[in-house]
Amino acid sequence: MPPAESAPPTTTPDSFFEIVFSGGPIGVLIMLVLIGLSVLSVYLVSEQFLRLRKPLILPEGLADQVRQAIAAGRLGEADEACQARPSVLAFVLMHGISEAEGGWSAVEKALEDALAEQSARLFRRIEYLSVLANLAPMLGLLGTVVGMVLCFQQVANTQGNAGAAQLAEGIYQALVTTVAGLIIAIPSLGAFAILRNRVDELIAEGAYQAQHALLPLKQRRSIPGTRQTFVGAPPPATSGPAAQPPPLPGGR
Protein backbone atom coordinates (compact mmCIF):
# COMPACT_ATOMS: atom_id res chain seq x y z
CA MET A 1 0.00 0.00 0.00
CA PRO A 2 1.59 3.29 -1.08
CA PRO A 3 2.10 5.85 1.66
CA ALA A 4 -0.38 8.73 1.74
CA GLU A 5 0.85 11.89 0.19
CA SER A 6 1.42 14.59 2.73
CA ALA A 7 0.17 18.14 2.11
CA PRO A 8 2.82 20.47 0.80
CA PRO A 9 4.29 22.65 3.52
CA THR A 10 2.88 26.13 3.67
CA THR A 11 5.05 29.17 3.95
CA THR A 12 4.02 31.63 6.60
CA PRO A 13 4.79 35.34 6.29
CA ASP A 14 7.43 36.54 8.65
CA SER A 15 7.66 40.32 8.22
CA PHE A 16 5.10 42.80 9.55
CA PHE A 17 3.98 43.94 6.11
CA GLU A 18 3.60 40.36 4.89
CA ILE A 19 1.31 39.61 7.82
CA VAL A 20 -0.72 42.80 7.36
CA PHE A 21 -1.25 42.26 3.64
CA SER A 22 -1.65 38.48 3.75
CA GLY A 23 -5.44 38.43 3.49
CA GLY A 24 -5.74 38.25 -0.26
CA PRO A 25 -7.07 40.95 -2.61
CA ILE A 26 -10.16 41.70 -0.52
CA GLY A 27 -8.18 41.74 2.70
CA VAL A 28 -5.57 44.05 1.20
CA LEU A 29 -8.30 46.42 0.01
CA ILE A 30 -9.90 46.51 3.48
CA MET A 31 -6.48 47.04 5.07
CA LEU A 32 -5.83 50.02 2.80
CA VAL A 33 -9.16 51.52 3.86
CA LEU A 34 -8.30 50.93 7.52
CA ILE A 35 -4.90 52.57 7.05
CA GLY A 36 -6.65 55.60 5.55
CA LEU A 37 -9.01 55.72 8.53
CA SER A 38 -6.07 55.55 10.91
CA VAL A 39 -4.38 58.50 9.19
CA LEU A 40 -7.64 60.47 9.33
CA SER A 41 -8.06 59.63 13.01
CA VAL A 42 -4.54 60.84 13.86
CA TYR A 43 -5.19 64.07 11.94
CA LEU A 44 -8.49 64.75 13.70
CA VAL A 45 -7.08 64.04 17.16
CA SER A 46 -4.05 66.27 16.58
CA GLU A 47 -6.14 69.09 15.12
CA GLN A 48 -8.70 69.07 17.90
CA PHE A 49 -6.12 68.97 20.69
CA LEU A 50 -4.51 72.04 19.09
CA ARG A 51 -7.79 73.91 18.52
CA LEU A 52 -9.49 73.13 21.83
CA ARG A 53 -7.06 75.15 23.90
CA LYS A 54 -8.34 77.52 26.53
CA PRO A 55 -6.43 80.62 25.29
CA LEU A 56 -8.02 80.18 21.86
CA ILE A 57 -11.56 79.47 23.07
CA LEU A 58 -11.63 81.76 26.14
CA PRO A 59 -9.02 84.53 25.75
CA GLU A 60 -7.65 85.62 29.08
CA GLY A 61 -8.81 89.04 30.25
CA LEU A 62 -11.51 89.48 27.60
CA ALA A 63 -14.41 88.99 30.02
CA ASP A 64 -12.97 91.51 32.50
CA GLN A 65 -12.34 94.05 29.74
CA VAL A 66 -15.91 93.75 28.48
CA ARG A 67 -17.31 93.95 32.00
CA GLN A 68 -15.44 97.18 32.72
CA ALA A 69 -16.59 98.75 29.46
CA ILE A 70 -20.23 97.80 30.08
CA ALA A 71 -20.09 99.03 33.66
CA ALA A 72 -18.95 102.40 32.29
CA GLY A 73 -21.80 102.38 29.75
CA ARG A 74 -19.54 102.02 26.71
CA LEU A 75 -21.11 99.22 24.69
CA GLY A 76 -19.23 100.27 21.57
CA GLU A 77 -15.90 99.75 23.30
CA ALA A 78 -17.02 96.34 24.59
CA ASP A 79 -18.06 95.27 21.09
CA GLU A 80 -14.74 96.42 19.64
CA ALA A 81 -12.85 94.44 22.28
CA CYS A 82 -14.73 91.30 21.21
CA GLN A 83 -14.06 91.93 17.53
CA ALA A 84 -10.35 92.41 18.22
CA ARG A 85 -10.07 88.96 19.83
CA PRO A 86 -12.27 86.57 17.80
CA SER A 87 -13.08 83.42 19.74
CA VAL A 88 -16.00 81.46 21.14
CA LEU A 89 -16.23 83.78 24.14
CA ALA A 90 -16.13 86.87 21.93
CA PHE A 91 -18.91 85.46 19.73
CA VAL A 92 -21.11 84.80 22.75
CA LEU A 93 -20.44 88.22 24.29
CA MET A 94 -21.23 90.06 21.05
CA HIS A 95 -24.57 88.28 20.83
CA GLY A 96 -25.38 89.29 24.39
CA ILE A 97 -24.29 92.90 23.83
CA SER A 98 -26.46 93.14 20.72
CA GLU A 99 -29.55 92.51 22.89
CA ALA A 100 -28.61 95.01 25.63
CA GLU A 101 -31.54 97.30 24.87
CA GLY A 102 -34.02 94.45 25.13
CA GLY A 103 -33.48 93.80 28.83
CA TRP A 104 -31.71 91.09 30.78
CA SER A 105 -34.10 88.36 29.63
CA ALA A 106 -33.21 89.08 25.99
CA VAL A 107 -29.51 89.10 26.87
CA GLU A 108 -29.81 85.70 28.59
CA LYS A 109 -31.68 84.26 25.62
CA ALA A 110 -28.99 85.53 23.25
CA LEU A 111 -26.26 84.00 25.44
CA GLU A 112 -28.01 80.63 25.50
CA ASP A 113 -28.48 80.59 21.73
CA ALA A 114 -24.88 81.61 21.04
CA LEU A 115 -23.50 79.03 23.47
CA ALA A 116 -25.64 76.29 21.92
CA GLU A 117 -24.45 77.25 18.44
CA GLN A 118 -20.78 77.30 19.43
CA SER A 119 -21.09 74.04 21.36
CA ALA A 120 -22.62 72.32 18.32
CA ARG A 121 -19.85 73.72 16.11
CA LEU A 122 -17.13 72.37 18.40
CA PHE A 123 -18.81 68.98 18.76
CA ARG A 124 -19.29 68.65 15.00
CA ARG A 125 -15.60 68.00 14.41
CA ILE A 126 -15.01 65.52 17.21
CA GLU A 127 -18.13 63.54 16.25
CA TYR A 128 -16.11 62.19 13.32
CA LEU A 129 -13.89 60.40 15.83
CA SER A 130 -16.94 58.59 17.17
CA VAL A 131 -17.87 57.59 13.63
CA LEU A 132 -14.35 56.28 12.99
CA ALA A 133 -14.36 54.36 16.27
CA ASN A 134 -17.54 52.56 15.21
CA LEU A 135 -16.65 52.14 11.55
CA ALA A 136 -13.16 50.65 11.91
CA PRO A 137 -14.20 47.48 13.85
CA MET A 138 -17.04 46.90 11.40
CA LEU A 139 -14.65 47.02 8.46
CA GLY A 140 -12.26 44.73 10.31
CA LEU A 141 -15.07 42.29 11.00
CA LEU A 142 -16.03 42.41 7.33
CA GLY A 143 -12.49 41.43 6.36
CA THR A 144 -12.53 38.60 8.89
CA VAL A 145 -15.86 37.23 7.67
CA VAL A 146 -14.72 37.36 4.05
CA GLY A 147 -11.46 35.61 5.00
CA MET A 148 -13.31 32.89 6.88
CA VAL A 149 -15.63 32.33 3.93
CA LEU A 150 -12.64 31.89 1.62
CA CYS A 151 -10.95 29.62 4.15
CA PHE A 152 -13.91 27.26 4.41
CA GLN A 153 -14.36 27.42 0.65
CA GLN A 154 -10.84 26.02 0.38
CA VAL A 155 -11.81 23.22 2.77
CA ALA A 156 -14.82 22.42 0.63
CA ASN A 157 -12.82 22.46 -2.58
CA THR A 158 -10.28 19.98 -1.15
CA GLN A 159 -13.13 17.82 0.19
CA GLY A 160 -11.85 18.15 3.73
CA ASN A 161 -8.27 17.20 2.93
CA ALA A 162 -6.86 20.59 3.99
CA GLY A 163 -4.46 20.22 6.83
CA ALA A 164 -4.62 21.97 10.19
CA ALA A 165 -1.71 24.19 9.20
CA GLN A 166 -3.55 25.43 6.12
CA LEU A 167 -6.71 26.15 8.14
CA ALA A 168 -4.75 27.97 10.82
CA GLU A 169 -3.03 30.10 8.18
CA GLY A 170 -6.32 31.09 6.59
CA ILE A 171 -7.91 31.90 9.94
CA TYR A 172 -5.10 34.13 11.23
CA GLN A 173 -4.95 35.91 7.87
CA ALA A 174 -8.66 36.61 8.20
CA LEU A 175 -8.28 37.93 11.76
CA VAL A 176 -5.64 40.51 10.79
CA THR A 177 -8.27 43.02 9.65
CA THR A 178 -10.19 42.72 12.92
CA VAL A 179 -7.02 43.42 14.89
CA ALA A 180 -6.31 46.46 12.71
CA GLY A 181 -9.87 47.75 13.17
CA LEU A 182 -9.63 47.46 16.97
CA ILE A 183 -6.22 49.16 17.00
CA ILE A 184 -7.83 52.14 15.25
CA ALA A 185 -11.09 52.14 17.21
CA ILE A 186 -9.77 52.01 20.77
CA PRO A 187 -7.56 55.16 20.65
CA SER A 188 -10.19 57.01 18.60
CA LEU A 189 -12.88 56.26 21.15
CA GLY A 190 -10.61 57.32 24.02
CA ALA A 191 -9.68 60.57 22.25
CA PHE A 192 -13.35 61.26 21.53
CA ALA A 193 -14.24 60.93 25.22
CA ILE A 194 -11.38 63.22 26.28
CA LEU A 195 -12.22 65.87 23.68
CA ARG A 196 -15.94 65.73 24.47
CA ASN A 197 -15.23 66.37 28.14
CA ARG A 198 -12.93 69.23 27.20
CA VAL A 199 -15.62 70.86 25.06
CA ASP A 200 -18.15 70.52 27.89
CA GLU A 201 -15.70 72.10 30.32
CA LEU A 202 -14.85 75.00 28.00
CA ILE A 203 -18.49 75.73 27.19
CA ALA A 204 -19.46 75.68 30.88
CA GLU A 205 -16.64 78.07 31.77
CA GLY A 206 -17.50 80.25 28.77
CA ALA A 207 -21.09 80.53 30.00
CA TYR A 208 -19.89 81.60 33.44
CA GLN A 209 -17.48 84.19 32.03
CA ALA A 210 -20.11 85.59 29.65
CA GLN A 211 -22.69 86.03 32.40
CA HIS A 212 -20.06 87.57 34.67
CA ALA A 213 -19.02 90.03 31.96
CA LEU A 214 -22.59 91.10 31.12
CA LEU A 215 -23.83 91.22 34.72
CA PRO A 216 -23.61 95.06 34.88
CA LEU A 217 -26.51 95.13 32.40
CA LYS A 218 -28.71 93.33 34.90
CA GLN A 219 -27.48 95.28 37.93
CA ARG A 220 -27.98 98.74 36.40
CA ARG A 221 -31.43 97.92 35.12
CA SER A 222 -32.48 96.50 38.49
CA ILE A 223 -31.88 99.83 40.31
CA PRO A 224 -35.28 101.57 40.74
CA GLY A 225 -35.59 105.00 39.17
CA THR A 226 -32.54 104.63 36.90
CA ARG A 227 -32.39 104.45 33.14
CA GLN A 228 -29.60 102.65 31.38
CA THR A 229 -27.76 104.66 28.71
CA PHE A 230 -24.88 103.38 26.65
CA VAL A 231 -22.23 105.14 24.64
CA GLY A 232 -22.31 103.85 21.11
CA ALA A 233 -25.64 102.06 21.52
CA PRO A 234 -28.65 102.89 19.32
CA PRO A 235 -31.06 105.36 20.99
CA PRO A 236 -34.25 103.84 22.38
CA ALA A 237 -37.46 104.35 20.42
CA THR A 238 -39.68 107.16 21.71
CA SER A 239 -43.45 107.45 21.64
CA GLY A 240 -45.50 110.39 20.49
CA PRO A 241 -45.32 112.55 17.38
CA ALA A 242 -41.51 112.32 17.15
CA ALA A 243 -41.77 108.57 16.69
CA GLN A 244 -44.24 108.86 13.76
CA PRO A 245 -42.88 108.46 10.21
CA PRO A 246 -42.54 111.70 8.21
CA PRO A 247 -45.54 112.62 6.03
CA LEU A 248 -45.43 111.69 2.38
CA PRO A 249 -45.14 114.46 -0.25
CA GLY A 250 -48.50 115.91 -1.16
CA GLY A 251 -50.00 115.33 2.25
CA ARG A 252 -50.57 111.62 1.64
Beta strands, then each sheet from edge to edge (+ up, - down):
end
